[in-house]
Amino acid sequence: MKHVPLQPTDTGSRVALQAFLTECRSTAVARGRPQLVSISVEAGMLDPLAVLESIYEPGELHFYCERASVGMAVAGADAVVRFSPSGDRRFEQARRFIEETLEHTVAVGDLSLPFAGPHFFCGFGFFDQSEPEFPFPAATVFVPRWQVGRREDRYTAVANLVVAPDAPVEPMVERVWRASTKFRSFQYAEPVGDAREPARGAVTTAEVGPERGFEASVATALELIRGGAFRKIVVARALEALSSVDFHPLALLNTLRGRFPDCYAFSFGNGHGQSFIGASPERLVRMHQREILTEALAGSAPRGRTASEDAAFGAGLLRSEKDLREHAIVVDSLVRRLAELGVVPEVSSRPRLKQVSNVQHLHSPIMARADEALHVLDAVSVLHPTPAVGGTPREAACPHIRPLEPFARGLYAGPVGWADAKGEGEFLVAIRSALVDGSRARLFAGAGIVEGSVPGLELAETNLKFHAMLDVFRDQR
């Protein structure tokens, strides 16, 4: 990627911007292919979700992610370049697409700003082939036309455009100039459909699949474990929520980020009206300044109504032989997979508690240092799916998931996040999630099955995990 330290909003820079874009068009002519131009400016206070809310269009791809507790948020919409690989090489293909795009990219502005420069937003399904009954492909990678991001008290707006060999320059100059001016002092318009206010309507729910089907699937999984097929498998449930009015995904997101500030509130829109949203407590991987950070999150207990009850649940989880064994399986797998990348993982000797509003988990952070050649998608490819959402051994357990679940997982438990121009980025595991489609929503929750699991208790665990998302949908009544 070529970097030009031109500041689009400097005095007299409109003329310079026109000369620059004319040069980009000349490059496109010389190379015989369009050039991606990414223009970053520092902005005043921008709330990425509010910006998305102001210009939300169901017919455009969009991405949003926020962790309120650490002051991180980013949103982008309307793809200028996109790619949808599938198959067992989709992560490798996505990395190659990103690198090839960057070979024909020019970045303008201060790239030290948070979320500056082109970002490639990614949504990968749990499985490597698309599922016809789920309205997302096996993978989507796109660069948005506009993007806004924040880290703590710094805000960045990015405009991305494709300059073709025959592109007229003056309209592009006008669009970029208007966008940079707009985002430096954003005026929040009334959102389409008034996403600030919850819709009012009755919400009913129903299990997807046969009655008591989940307990039967857990029993089948236990038989396979006892027969030596694998050590652990994650079996999920799905609930269908139906409202008398349409759900608005951005209103749901606003509630999610407020209730779960320590989680990743996220949304991926497919450009056809459906959005996959959630509030995930689990990071798959973050790569920043060549440091890799992932985490094992397995083993669950409820939160208590009092401090004493809460502490008792937490202490019981830390002593639970079944949960500690399930957690150790995840830790061992993540450490082994990172080692395949040639890095040396570091992990604490004992798990700690990670507590969110309605559930607490066993949690072990894992860190490693990466060399310059390693791309964040390399880490995603070896880590997904973790035993926390798939099973172990992975190759033995995962083929059994589809026969045990009467629905398509789609993006549920898949990696969702972004990669930047340096090959770094951040991906969450898309759990505590739902597919929103007009007045319908499909909610997902899973449980890790190991020797000693009890079908009724695993059902109760999924009910606990459903509770947080169900409350959000019911509050939209």
C-alpha positions in Angstrom: 0.0 0.0 0.0 1.2 3.5 -0.9 0.8 6.2 1.8 0.5 9.9 0.8 0.6 12.4 3.8 -2.0 14.7 2.1 -4.5 16.2 4.5 -7.8 16.6 2.6 -9.0 19.4 4.9 -5.9 21.6 4.9 -6.3 25.1 3.5 -6.3 24.9 -0.3 -6.3 21.1 -0.3 -9.3 20.8 -2.6 -7.0 21.6 -5.5 -4.4 19.2 -4.2 -7.1 16.5 -3.7 -8.1 16.9 -7.4 -4.5 16.6 -8.6 -4.0 13.6 -6.3 -7.1 11.8 -7.6 -6.1 12.6 -11.2 -2.8 11.0 -10.5 -4.6 7.9 -9.0 -6.6 7.6 -12.2 -3.4 7.8 -14.3 -2.0 5.0 -12.2 -5.2 2.9 -12.8 -4.7 3.5 -16.5 -1.1 2.5 -16.4 -1.8 -0.7 -14.3 -4.9 -1.6 -16.2 -7.0 -2.0 -13.0 -8.9 0.2 -10.5 -7.1 1.7 -7.5 -8.6 1.7 -4.0 -8.1 5.2 -2.4 -8.6 5.5 1.4 -8.8 8.9 2.9 -8.6 9.3 6.7 -9.3 12.4 8.8 -9.4 13.1 12.5 -12.9 14.0 13.6 -14.7 15.5 16.6 -16.8 13.2 18.8 -18.4 10.5 16.7 -20.6 7.7 18.0 -20.2 4.9 15.4 -23.5 3.4 16.2 -25.3 6.7 16.0 -23.6 7.5 12.7 -24.7 4.1 11.4 -28.2 4.7 12.8 -28.4 8.1 10.9 -27.6 6.7 7.5 -28.6 3.0 7.9 -29.8 1.3 4.7 -31.0 -2.3 4.9 -29.9 -2.8 1.3 -26.2 -2.1 2.0 -23.6 -4.3 3.7 -22.7 -3.0 7.1 -20.4 -3.8 10.0 -20.5 -2.6 13.6 -18.5 -3.6 16.7 -18.2 -2.0 20.1 -16.7 -2.8 23.5 -17.9 0.1 25.6 -15.8 -0.8 28.7 -12.6 -0.2 26.8 -13.8 2.8 24.7 -13.5 0.9 21.3 -16.1 1.2 18.6 -16.1 1.0 14.8 -18.7 1.0 12.1 -18.7 0.9 8.3 -21.2 0.5 5.5 -21.7 0.2 1.7 -19.0 -1.9 0.2 -16.6 -0.6 -2.5 -14.8 -3.9 -2.8 -16.0 -7.3 -1.5 -15.1 -11.0 -1.7 -16.9 -14.2 -0.6 -14.6 -17.2 -0.6 -15.7 -20.7 0.5 -14.1 -24.0 1.2 -11.3 -25.2 3.5 -9.0 -22.5 2.1 -11.3 -19.5 2.7 -9.1 -17.8 5.3 -6.0 -18.2 3.0 -8.1 -16.9 0.0 -9.3 -13.9 2.1 -5.8 -13.0 3.1 -4.7 -13.2 -0.5 -7.6 -11.0 -1.6 -6.7 -8.4 1.1 -3.0 -8.4 0.1 -3.8 -8.1 -3.6 -6.2 -5.2 -2.9 -3.6 -3.4 -0.9 -1.1 -3.7 -3.7 -3.4 -1.3 -5.6 -4.3 0.9 -2.7 -3.3 4.5 -1.8 -3.9 5.7 1.7 -4.2 9.4 2.5 -4.0 11.1 5.9 -2.5 10.3 9.3 -2.4 6.5 9.6 -1.5 6.8 13.3 -5.1 7.7 14.1 -7.3 4.9 15.5 -8.9 2.8 12.8 -7.3 5.0 10.0 -6.7 3.5 6.6 -8.6 0.8 4.8 -10.1 -1.9 7.0 -11.4 -5.2 5.7 -14.5 -6.3 7.7 -15.0 -10.0 7.8 -17.8 -12.4 8.7 -17.0 -16.1 8.5 -19.6 -18.8 9.0 -18.9 -21.6 11.4 -18.6 -24.1 8.5 -16.5 -23.5 5.5 -19.3 -24.0 3.0 -22.4 -21.8 2.7 -25.7 -23.2 4.0 -28.6 -22.4 1.7 -31.1 -22.0 4.6 -28.9 -19.2 6.1 -28.8 -15.8 4.3 -25.1 -15.2 4.5 -22.3 -16.9 2.5 -19.5 -18.9 4.1 -17.4 -15.8 4.2 -17.8 -12.1 3.4 -14.9 -9.7 3.3 -15.5 -6.0 2.3 -14.1 -2.5 2.5 -16.8 0.0 3.3 -17.4 3.2 1.4 -17.4 5.0 4.8 -16.1 4.1 8.2 -15.9 5.7 11.6 -14.0 4.5 14.6 -13.0 5.5 18.1 -10.5 4.4 20.7 -11.0 6.2 24.0 -11.3 9.9 23.1 -9.9 9.9 19.6 -12.2 9.6 16.6 -11.4 8.9 12.9 -13.5 9.1 9.8 -12.5 7.2 6.6 -13.8 7.5 3.1 -12.9 4.7 0.7 -13.4 4.9 -3.1 -12.4 3.0 -6.2 -10.8 5.0 -8.9 -11.3 3.3 -12.3 -9.2 4.1 -15.4 -12.2 5.9 -16.9 -13.6 7.5 -13.7 -14.5 11.3 -13.9 -12.4 13.1 -11.3 -14.5 16.1 -10.4 -17.5 14.1 -8.9 -15.1 12.1 -6.8 -13.5 15.2 -5.5 -16.9 16.6 -4.6 -17.9 13.4 -2.8 -14.7 13.2 -0.8 -14.8 16.8 0.1 -18.4 16.6 1.3 -17.7 13.5 3.3 -14.6 14.8 5.1 -16.5 18.0 5.9 -19.5 16.1 7.2 -17.6 13.7 9.4 -15.5 16.4 11.0 -18.7 17.9 12.5 -21.3 15.2 12.0 -24.9 16.3 12.3 -27.0 13.3 13.4 -30.1 13.0 11.3 -33.3 11.4 12.5 -32.7 7.6 11.9 -34.8 5.7 9.4 -37.6 3.9 11.3 -36.6 5.9 14.5 -34.1 3.3 15.8 -33.8 5.2 19.0 -37.2 3.9 20.2 -38.0 0.3 20.7 -40.8 -1.2 18.5 -44.0 -2.0 20.3 -45.4 -5.4 19.7 -46.0 -8.9 21.2 -43.0 -11.3 21.0 -43.5 -15.1 21.1 -40.8 -17.7 21.0 -40.6 -21.3 19.9 -37.9 -24.0 19.8 -36.4 -24.8 16.4 -36.6 -28.5 16.0 -38.4 -31.3 17.8 -39.6 -31.2 21.4 -36.8 -32.4 23.7 -34.6 -32.7 20.7 -31.7 -30.9 22.4 -31.6 -33.4 25.3 -31.7 -36.3 22.8 -28.8 -34.7 20.9 -26.8 -34.4 24.1 -27.5 -38.0 24.9 -26.3 -39.0 21.5 -23.1 -36.9 21.9 -22.4 -38.6 25.2 -22.7 -42.0 23.6 -20.2 -41.0 21.0 -17.8 -39.7 23.7 -18.0 -42.9 25.6 -17.4 -44.8 22.4 -14.1 -42.8 21.9 -15.2 -40.8 18.9 -14.0 -37.5 20.5 -13.5 -35.9 23.9 -15.8 -32.9 23.6 -18.5 -31.5 21.3 -20.6 -28.3 21.4 -24.3 -28.8 20.7 -26.4 -25.7 20.1 -30.0 -24.8 20.3 -32.0 -22.2 18.3 -35.1 -20.3 19.3 -37.4 -18.5 16.9 -38.7 -15.1 18.1 -41.7 -13.6 16.3 -42.9 -10.1 16.8 -46.1 -8.4 15.6 -43.8 -5.5 14.4 -40.4 -5.5 12.8 -37.4 -5.7 15.0 -34.9 -2.8 14.4 -31.4 -4.3 14.6 -29.8 -0.9 15.6 -32.3 -0.4 18.5 -31.4 -3.9 19.7 -27.7 -3.1 19.4 -28.1 0.1 21.5 -29.6 -2.0 24.3 -26.9 -4.7 24.0 -24.0 -2.2 24.3 -25.6 -0.6 27.3 -26.3 -3.9 29.1 -23.1 -5.7 28.2 -20.3 -3.1 28.2 -17.6 -5.8 28.7 -18.8 -7.8 25.7 -18.5 -7.2 22.0 -21.8 -5.7 20.8 -21.7 -6.5 17.0 -23.7 -6.5 13.8 -23.0 -7.8 10.3 -25.6 -6.8 7.7 -25.8 -8.9 4.5 -27.1 -6.1 2.2 -30.4 -7.9 1.7 -32.2 -6.8 4.9 -30.9 -9.4 7.3 -28.5 -8.6 10.2 -26.6 -11.0 12.5 -26.2 -9.3 15.8 -25.1 -10.2 19.3 -23.1 -9.4 22.5 -20.2 -11.9 22.6 -18.1 -12.3 25.7 -15.4 -14.1 23.7 -12.5 -12.8 21.8 -11.1 -15.2 19.2 -7.9 -13.2 18.6 -6.5 -9.7 18.7 -3.2 -8.8 17.0 -1.8 -5.4 17.8 1.8 -4.2 17.6 2.7 -7.9 16.8 1.2 -9.1 20.1 -1.3 -12.0 19.8 -4.0 -12.2 22.4 -6.6 -14.9 22.6 -8.5 -16.5 25.5 -10.1 -19.7 26.7 -13.7 -19.2 27.8 -15.4 -22.4 28.8 -17.3 -23.5 31.9 -20.4 -21.6 33.0 -22.4 -20.7 36.1 -25.2 -18.3 36.8 -24.9 -14.9 38.6 -26.3 -14.7 42.1 -29.1 -12.4 43.3 -26.9 -11.4 46.3 -23.2 -11.0 46.8 -23.0 -14.2 48.8 -25.0 -16.2 46.3 -22.9 -14.8 43.4 -19.6 -15.6 45.2 -20.9 -19.1 46.0 -21.7 -19.8 42.3 -18.3 -18.4 41.3 -16.4 -20.5 43.9 -18.3 -23.6 42.8 -17.4 -23.0 39.2 -13.7 -22.7 40.2 -14.0 -26.1 42.0 -16.1 -27.9 39.4 -14.1 -30.9 38.1 -16.3 -31.1 35.0 -16.0 -27.4 34.2 -12.3 -27.3 34.9 -11.8 -30.3 32.7 -13.8 -28.7 29.9 -11.8 -25.5 30.3 -8.4 -27.3 30.3 -9.4 -28.9 26.9 -9.9 -25.5 25.4 -6.6 -24.1 26.9 -4.6 -27.0 25.7 -6.0 -26.8 22.2 -5.5 -23.0 21.8 -1.9 -23.3 23.0 -1.2 -26.2 20.6 -2.7 -24.4 17.7 -0.8 -21.2 18.3 2.4 -23.2 18.4 1.6 -24.3 14.8 2.3 -20.6 13.8 5.8 -20.8 15.3 5.0 -18.6 18.3 5.4 -19.3 22.0 2.1 -18.9 23.9 2.0 -17.8 27.6 -0.9 -18.8 29.8 -1.6 -18.6 33.5 -1.6 -21.8 35.5 -5.2 -21.4 36.7 -8.3 -19.9 35.2 -10.0 -16.8 36.6 -13.7 -15.8 36.6 -15.1 -13.6 33.8 -18.4 -12.2 34.9 -21.1 -10.6 32.7 -24.5 -9.6 33.6 -26.3 -13.0 33.8 -23.5 -15.6 33.6 -19.9 -16.2 34.7 -17.3 -18.3 32.9 -13.9 -19.8 33.5 -11.4 -17.5 31.7 -7.7 -17.9 30.7 -6.0 -15.2 28.7 -3.3 -16.5 26.3 -0.6 -14.2 24.8 2.2 -14.6 22.3 4.6 -12.5 20.1 4.3 -12.6 16.3 6.8 -11.8 13.6 6.1 -9.4 10.8 5.1 -12.2 8.3 2.2 -13.3 10.4 -1.3 -12.1 9.4 -4.2 -11.9 11.8 -6.1 -14.3 9.4 -3.3 -16.8 9.9 -4.2 -16.9 13.6 -8.0 -17.0 12.8 -7.4 -20.0 10.5 -5.7 -22.1 13.1 -7.8 -21.1 16.1 -11.3 -21.5 14.5 -13.3 -23.3 15.6 -12.0 -23.5 19.2 -13.1 -26.4 21.4 -15.4 -23.8 23.2 -17.7 -23.7 20.2 -16.7 -26.8 18.2 -15.1 -29.8 20.0 -11.9 -31.7 20.4 -10.3 -33.3 18.6 -11.6 -30.8 16.1 -11.4 -33.0 13.0 -13.4 -35.8 14.8 -16.0 -33.7 16.6 -17.1 -31.0 14.1 -18.5 -33.4 11.4 -21.0 -34.6 14.0 -22.4 -31.1 14.8 -24.7 -30.8 11.8 -26.5 -34.2 12.4 -27.1 -33.1 16.0 -28.5 -29.7 15.3 -31.8 -29.2 13.3 -30.8 -25.8 11.9 -28.0 -24.0 10.1 -25.4 -22.4 12.3 -24.4 -19.8 9.6 -22.4 -17.1 11.4 -23.3 -18.5 14.8 -19.9 -19.2 16.6 -18.0 -18.1 13.5 -15.2 -15.5 13.5 -16.4 -11.9 13.0 -14.0 -8.9 12.9 -11.5 -7.0 10.8 -8.0 -6.9 9.4 -6.1 -3.7 8.7 -3.5 -2.7 6.2 -0.7 -3.9 8.5 -2.2 -7.4 8.7 -3.3 -6.8 12.3 -6.9 -6.8 13.6 -9.4 -8.3 16.0 -12.0 -11.1 15.8 -14.7 -12.1 18.2 -16.5 -15.4 18.4 -20.1 -14.8 17.3 -21.9 -16.3 20.2 -24.8 -14.9 22.3 -26.2 -13.9 18.9 -29.2 -13.8 16.7 -30.2 -13.5 13.0 -32.7 -10.6 12.6 -35.0 -10.6 9.6 -37.9 -8.2 9.8 -40.4 -9.4 12.5 -38.5 -12.7 12.9 -35.3 -13.4 14.8 -33.4 -16.7 15.4 -31.4 -16.8 18.6 -28.6 -19.3 19.2 -27.0 -20.8 22.3 -24.8 -23.8 22.9 -23.3 -26.0 25.6 -20.0 -28.0 25.7 -20.6 -31.7 26.1 -17.9 -33.8 27.9 -17.9 -37.0 29.9 -20.1 -36.3 33.0 -22.4 -33.9 31.2 -26.1 -34.3 32.1 -28.7 -33.5 29.4 -31.0 -31.6 31.7 -28.2 -29.5 33.2 -26.9 -28.6 29.7 -30.5 -27.5 28.7 -30.5 -25.3 31.8 -27.1 -23.8 30.8 -28.4 -22.9 27.3 -31.5 -21.4 28.9 -29.2 -19.2 31.0 -27.3 -18.1 27.9 -30.6 -17.4 26.0 -31.8 -15.3 28.8 -29.7 -12.2 28.1 -30.6 -12.0 24.4 -34.3 -12.9 24.9 -34.7 -10.0 27.4 -33.3 -7.6 24.8 -35.8 -8.8 22.2 -38.7 -8.7 24.6 -37.8 -5.2 25.7 -38.4 -4.1 22.1 -42.1 -4.7 22.7 
